[in-house]
Amino acid sequence: MNLFTARLTGKMVSTEAFEANMHEMQQRVIRYRKVEKSPELKEYLELKAIVESSDFQSHKNELKNRKYKDTEEGRKTAHYKNLSGALRMKGYKYALGLPEFREFLEFRESEDFSKIASRKERSQSPKLQTFYRIYKSMFYKNFLQVQQSQELKQLTALEAEMATEDFKQRNALWADEKRWEHSKEFQTEQRYLQLGNLDDIKFYFAQRAEEIDWAELFRPSFEDDMSSGKNWKPGYGYATQALRDGHSRTNERQAYNNGKNTFFAEGRMDIETHAEPKTAVAWDEKKGFIEHKFEYTSDVMNTRDAFQQTEGMFMAKVRSQGSGHHFFGLSTGKPGQPMLALYNYNGKVHQMGIIDGKNSKLADLTGMLRSMYYVYIIRWSSKEIIWYVNNMEVMRMENKLPKDQMFMLAQSFLPSSERGGEGKLKVQWVRVFRNAEDTKNQFPRKE
């Protein structure tokens, strides 16, 4: 596959853009999970359930739109005003407010009231004369009529009810034209709106569930920024300890140097191939393990003790320089088992695929600059394995998928059939993610 055209047309994003996008997704899901556990979101969701309930909205609509005259309190207040404002009711209450009239009412209940009918008695008593004038007045007749009326009974009952604290509070509520703004419900809604306007809350609800699920994949289950060699050990990471780990082969020109040619500095791992003679144990196809003289030294490194995983998404930011073959990929640690190559440089061209002897399947990647880092990706699920450079699909395989756990392996070597020379494999970082099945539609398919 020629990636030069893909870079020019924008189908393959730059490594910098790919890393920035991955970082943004990591930060997005970290922020999302932080907001998800925040007291502000908890309160917002509680208020949301209240504010958006039919009961709340109905009550809000009533407080905002109901007219005072249509309320029970408004109607009773208006009725009270009508009753108390009637002329004869005013005369009744006015009479009760006069000291002489109240005195007359008390006299009316006494045994001496009968004297009021006697002219002789009245002529001898100015007080009886006053009481008699009241007794004969239209004022008193009005009083008697009102005293026996239904209106007075209604007015008295209304006065008693309207004097209660409960009525006063309800009446004050409905009589207030800004009752909504002064209500507890308004404060509840304002707090709800205030929380909903927070950047974190708006961010949280702006995310789509499937996007967060996708971004969640970029929270590694294993990662290494190569600040130290704590995750790496020399050798092939053989599952069987009886095998001599870290050996070279007699058909190669380098001896593996037990990690002495591997350096962790400036945030990367460098496996360096040096021109220096070394005698070491090597595997010969006919003789087995023998002592062998080599012209160069290099290294093979593995993460067997740091992590092993079946399926998932595996990423590495890699490049190489100089002579030699360079490999970075996944191994089971079992001789003869297939290895998955994230990055394979065969001395001429970059490759990705599966290395399995005569059954190897490798895609050549042309149009790439060796001086540039790329992010090499394997997405391994129960159904298929797909290889990518940055966001660009390179190849996929659906048959004879590995079943065993695998770990990362990095090595540089010089076939004896090729001209020797010094070189370096540079790995800036690696990331391992959970099962990649959910990423099915996130990368573009190869056209």
C-alpha positions in Angstrom: 0.0 0.0 0.0 1.4 3.4 -1.0 0.6 5.8 1.8 2.1 8.9 0.1 -1.1 9.6 -1.8 -3.1 8.9 1.4 -1.1 11.5 3.2 -1.5 14.0 0.4 -5.3 13.5 0.1 -5.8 13.6 3.8 -7.2 10.1 4.1 -4.3 9.4 6.5 -4.0 12.1 9.2 -0.6 13.1 10.4 0.9 11.4 13.4 0.7 14.7 15.4 -3.0 15.1 14.5 -3.7 11.4 15.4 -1.9 11.8 18.8 -3.7 15.1 19.5 -7.1 13.4 18.7 -6.3 10.5 20.9 -5.2 12.8 23.8 -8.4 14.9 23.3 -10.5 11.7 23.6 -8.6 10.6 26.7 -9.1 14.0 28.3 -12.8 14.0 27.3 -13.6 10.7 28.9 -11.6 11.7 32.0 -13.6 14.9 32.3 -16.8 13.1 31.6 -16.2 10.5 34.3 -15.2 13.3 36.8 -18.4 15.3 36.1 -20.4 12.0 36.2 -19.4 11.6 39.9 -19.7 15.3 40.8 -22.2 16.6 43.4 -23.2 19.3 40.9 -24.4 16.7 38.4 -26.2 14.8 41.2 -28.0 17.9 42.3 -28.8 18.9 38.7 -30.3 15.5 37.9 -32.4 15.6 41.1 -33.6 19.1 40.3 -34.2 18.1 36.7 -36.6 15.3 37.8 -38.5 17.9 40.0 -38.5 20.8 37.5 -39.5 18.7 34.5 -42.3 16.8 36.4 -45.9 17.4 35.3 -46.8 18.5 38.9 -44.1 21.1 39.0 -44.9 22.5 35.5 -48.6 22.6 36.3 -48.0 24.4 39.6 -45.6 26.8 37.8 -48.2 27.5 35.1 -50.8 28.1 37.8 -48.6 30.5 39.8 -47.7 32.5 36.7 -51.0 32.6 34.9 -53.8 32.2 37.3 -55.6 35.5 38.1 -56.2 36.5 41.7 -59.9 37.0 41.1 -60.2 33.4 39.9 -58.8 31.9 43.1 -60.8 30.9 46.2 -59.0 33.5 48.2 -59.7 36.2 45.6 -63.4 35.3 45.4 -63.8 35.2 49.2 -62.0 38.5 49.5 -64.2 40.1 46.8 -67.3 38.7 48.4 -66.3 40.1 51.8 -65.7 43.5 50.3 -69.2 43.4 48.6 -70.9 42.3 51.9 -69.0 44.8 54.1 -69.4 47.6 51.6 -73.3 47.4 51.4 -74.9 50.5 52.9 -77.0 48.7 55.5 -74.0 46.6 56.6 -72.0 49.8 57.0 -74.9 51.2 59.0 -74.9 48.1 61.2 -71.2 48.3 61.9 -71.4 52.0 62.4 -74.1 51.5 65.0 -71.9 49.0 66.8 -69.2 51.5 66.9 -71.3 54.1 68.7 -71.0 54.0 72.6 -74.6 55.2 73.0 -75.9 52.4 70.7 -73.9 49.7 72.5 -75.2 51.1 75.8 -78.7 50.8 74.3 -78.2 47.2 73.4 -77.1 46.4 76.9 -80.2 48.3 78.3 -82.4 46.3 75.9 -81.4 43.1 77.7 -82.2 44.6 81.2 -85.4 44.4 83.3 -85.8 48.2 83.0 -86.2 48.0 79.2 -90.0 47.8 79.7 -89.9 51.4 81.1 -89.1 52.7 77.6 -92.8 52.2 76.7 -94.0 54.5 79.5 -94.2 58.2 78.6 -94.2 59.1 82.2 -91.0 57.2 82.8 -89.4 58.7 79.7 -90.3 62.2 80.8 -88.5 61.7 84.0 -85.3 60.2 82.4 -83.2 61.9 79.7 -81.4 58.5 79.3 -84.7 56.8 78.5 -85.6 59.5 76.1 -82.3 58.9 74.2 -82.9 55.1 74.2 -86.4 55.6 73.0 -85.2 57.7 70.1 -82.8 54.9 69.1 -85.5 52.3 69.6 -87.8 54.1 67.2 -85.1 55.0 64.7 -84.6 53.5 61.2 -81.1 53.0 62.3 -82.2 50.5 64.9 -84.6 48.8 62.4 -81.7 48.4 60.0 -79.7 46.9 62.8 -82.4 44.3 63.5 -82.8 43.4 59.9 -79.0 42.9 59.4 -78.7 41.1 62.7 -81.0 38.3 61.4 -79.7 38.3 57.8 -77.8 35.6 55.9 -75.4 38.3 54.8 -74.2 38.9 58.3 -73.8 35.2 58.9 -71.7 35.0 55.7 -69.7 38.1 56.6 -69.0 36.8 60.2 -67.8 33.5 58.8 -65.6 35.2 56.2 -64.1 37.4 58.8 -63.3 34.4 61.0 -61.7 32.5 58.1 -59.8 35.5 56.8 -58.3 36.1 60.3 -56.5 32.7 60.3 -52.8 32.6 59.4 -53.5 29.9 56.8 -55.8 32.2 54.9 -53.6 35.2 55.3 -50.6 33.2 53.8 -52.7 31.8 50.9 -54.2 35.2 50.2 -50.8 36.9 50.3 -49.5 34.4 47.8 -52.3 34.7 45.3 -52.6 38.5 45.7 -48.9 38.9 44.8 -48.6 39.7 41.1 -45.0 38.4 41.3 -45.9 35.3 43.2 -43.9 33.1 40.8 -40.7 35.0 41.3 -41.3 35.0 45.1 -42.0 31.2 45.3 -39.8 28.4 46.4 -40.4 26.7 43.1 -38.9 29.7 41.3 -35.7 29.4 43.4 -35.6 25.7 42.7 -35.9 26.3 38.9 -33.2 29.1 39.1 -30.8 26.7 40.8 -31.6 24.1 38.2 -30.9 26.6 35.4 -27.7 27.8 37.1 -26.3 24.3 37.3 -27.4 23.6 33.8 -25.4 26.5 32.6 -22.1 25.3 34.2 -19.5 24.4 31.5 -19.0 20.9 33.0 -22.8 20.1 32.9 -23.2 21.5 29.4 -20.1 19.4 28.3 -21.5 16.3 30.0 -24.8 16.4 28.1 -23.2 17.4 24.9 -21.5 14.0 24.7 -23.1 11.1 22.9 -23.0 7.8 24.7 -21.4 6.0 21.7 -18.7 8.7 21.5 -17.9 8.3 25.2 -17.8 4.5 24.8 -15.3 5.1 21.9 -13.3 7.6 23.9 -13.2 5.1 26.8 -11.1 2.9 24.6 -8.3 5.4 24.9 -7.9 4.8 28.6 -5.1 2.2 28.4 -5.1 -1.0 30.3 -1.3 -0.8 29.8 0.9 2.0 28.7 4.6 2.9 28.6 6.1 6.3 27.7 9.5 4.8 27.9 10.7 7.0 30.8 12.4 3.9 32.2 12.9 0.2 31.3 10.8 -1.1 34.1 8.4 -2.9 31.7 11.1 -4.4 29.5 13.4 -7.4 29.9 16.0 -8.8 27.5 15.1 -11.9 25.5 12.2 -13.4 23.6 10.2 -13.9 26.8 10.0 -17.7 26.1 7.2 -19.5 28.0 9.5 -22.5 28.5 12.4 -21.6 30.7 14.4 -24.5 29.3 14.9 -22.5 26.2 17.9 -20.2 26.1 16.3 -16.8 26.0 17.9 -13.9 24.1 20.0 -16.1 21.8 20.8 -15.1 18.2 21.0 -17.4 15.2 24.0 -18.4 13.1 22.3 -17.0 10.0 22.4 -13.6 11.6 25.3 -11.1 11.9 24.5 -9.8 15.4 24.7 -11.2 18.9 21.9 -10.1 21.3 23.5 -8.3 24.2 21.2 -9.0 27.1 19.8 -5.4 27.2 23.1 -3.6 27.0 22.3 -2.2 23.5 18.9 -0.9 24.7 18.6 2.7 26.1 15.8 4.5 27.7 16.3 8.2 27.4 14.4 11.3 26.2 11.1 9.5 26.5 11.8 6.6 24.1 13.4 3.2 23.9 16.3 2.8 21.4 17.6 -0.6 20.4 20.9 0.0 18.8 22.9 -2.2 16.5 26.6 -1.6 16.9 29.6 -2.8 14.9 31.5 -4.7 17.5 32.7 -8.3 17.6 31.1 -10.7 20.2 31.2 -14.4 20.7 27.9 -15.7 22.1 25.6 -18.8 22.1 23.6 -19.1 18.9 21.1 -21.4 17.4 22.2 -23.4 14.4 19.5 -25.3 12.4 21.8 -28.4 12.2 24.0 -28.3 15.3 21.6 -26.7 17.8 23.1 -24.2 20.3 26.8 -23.5 19.6 29.4 -20.8 20.4 29.4 -18.4 17.4 31.4 -15.3 16.5 29.4 -12.2 15.5 30.4 -8.9 13.9 27.6 -6.8 15.5 25.7 -6.5 18.8 22.0 -5.7 19.2 19.1 -6.6 21.5 15.7 -8.3 21.7 13.4 -7.0 24.4 9.9 -8.1 25.7 7.1 -7.1 28.1 6.1 -10.6 29.1 6.3 -9.9 32.9 4.6 -6.5 32.6 1.4 -7.6 30.7 -0.1 -10.3 28.5 -3.4 -10.0 26.8 -5.7 -11.7 24.4 -7.5 -9.4 21.9 -7.7 -5.7 22.3 -6.2 -2.7 20.6 -2.4 -2.3 20.5 -0.6 0.9 19.5 3.0 1.9 19.3 4.8 5.1 18.0 7.8 3.7 16.2 10.5 4.5 13.6 13.9 3.1 12.7 17.0 4.4 11.1 20.2 3.0 9.6 20.8 -0.6 8.5 19.2 -3.9 9.6 15.8 -5.4 10.1 13.6 -4.0 12.9 10.5 -5.6 14.4 8.0 -4.4 16.9 4.9 -6.5 17.6 3.2 -9.2 19.6 4.5 -12.6 20.5 3.2 -15.6 22.5 6.7 -16.5 23.7 6.3 -19.9 22.1 8.7 -20.8 19.2 7.0 -21.5 16.0 3.8 -19.6 16.9 2.7 -16.7 14.7 3.8 -13.2 15.7 1.7 -10.1 14.9 3.8 -7.3 13.4 2.8 -3.7 14.2 6.0 -2.5 12.7 8.4 -4.6 10.5 11.2 -3.1 8.5 12.9 -5.7 6.3 15.8 -3.6 5.2 14.0 -2.2 2.3 10.3 -1.5 3.1 8.0 -1.0 6.1 5.5 -3.8 6.6 2.6 -4.8 8.8 0.9 -8.2 9.2 1.4 -11.7 10.6 4.8 -13.5 10.6 4.2 -17.3 10.5 6.9 -18.9 8.4 5.6 -19.9 5.0 2.2 -18.7 6.0 3.3 -15.1 6.7 1.1 -12.4 5.4 2.7 -9.0 5.3 1.5 -5.8 3.6 4.2 -3.5 2.2 3.9 0.1 3.2 5.5 2.3 0.6 5.6 6.1 0.4 6.6 6.4 4.0 9.4 8.5 5.4 11.7 6.6 7.6 12.7 9.7 9.4 9.1 10.2 10.7 7.3 8.5 13.5 3.9 6.9 12.8 1.4 5.3 15.1 1.1 1.6 14.2 -2.1 -0.1 15.4 -3.4 -3.6 15.7 -7.1 -4.1 16.5 -7.7 -7.6 17.4 -11.2 -9.0 18.1 -12.7 -12.4 18.2 -13.7 -12.0 14.6 -10.8 -10.3 12.9 -7.5 -8.5 13.1 -7.1 -5.2 11.4 -3.8 -3.3 11.0 -3.6 0.5 10.7 -1.0 3.3 10.3 -2.4 6.3 12.2 -6.0 6.2 11.1 -5.4 4.4 7.8 -6.4 0.7 7.4 -3.7 -1.4 5.9 -5.0 -4.9 6.0 -7.3 -7.3 7.8 -7.4 -11.0 8.5 -10.4 -13.1 9.6 -9.1 -16.7 9.5 -6.7 -18.6 11.9 -6.7 -15.9 14.5 -4.4 -16.3 17.5 -6.0 -17.7 20.7 -3.2 -17.3 23.2 -2.2 -14.2 25.2 0.5 -12.1 23.7 3.0 -9.5 24.8 5.1 -6.9 23.1 8.4 -7.8 21.5 11.0 -5.5 20.0 14.2 -6.5 18.2 16.8 -5.4 15.7 18.8 -7.9 13.7 21.1 -8.3 10.6 20.6 -11.3 8.3 23.9 -12.8 7.2 22.7 -12.7 3.6 22.6 -8.9 3.7 25.2 -6.2 4.0 25.7 -5.3 7.6 25.6 -1.9 9.2 24.6 0.0 12.3 21.0 1.0 12.9 18.4 1.9 15.5 14.8 0.9 16.4 13.1 3.8 18.2 9.9 3.3 20.2 8.5 6.5 21.7 5.5 5.0 23.5 3.1 2.0 23.6 -0.5 1.7 24.6 -2.7 -1.4 25.1 -6.5 -1.0 25.3 -9.4 -3.3 26.3 -11.2 -5.5 23.8 -11.5 -3.6 20.6 -14.8 -5.0 19.5 -16.5 -1.7 20.2 -14.2 0.2 17.8 -15.7 -1.7 14.8 -17.0 1.4 13.0 -14.6 4.0 14.3 -11.7 3.6 11.8 -12.3 4.0 8.1 -12.3 0.8 6.1 -9.8 0.3 3.3 -11.2 1.3 -0.1 
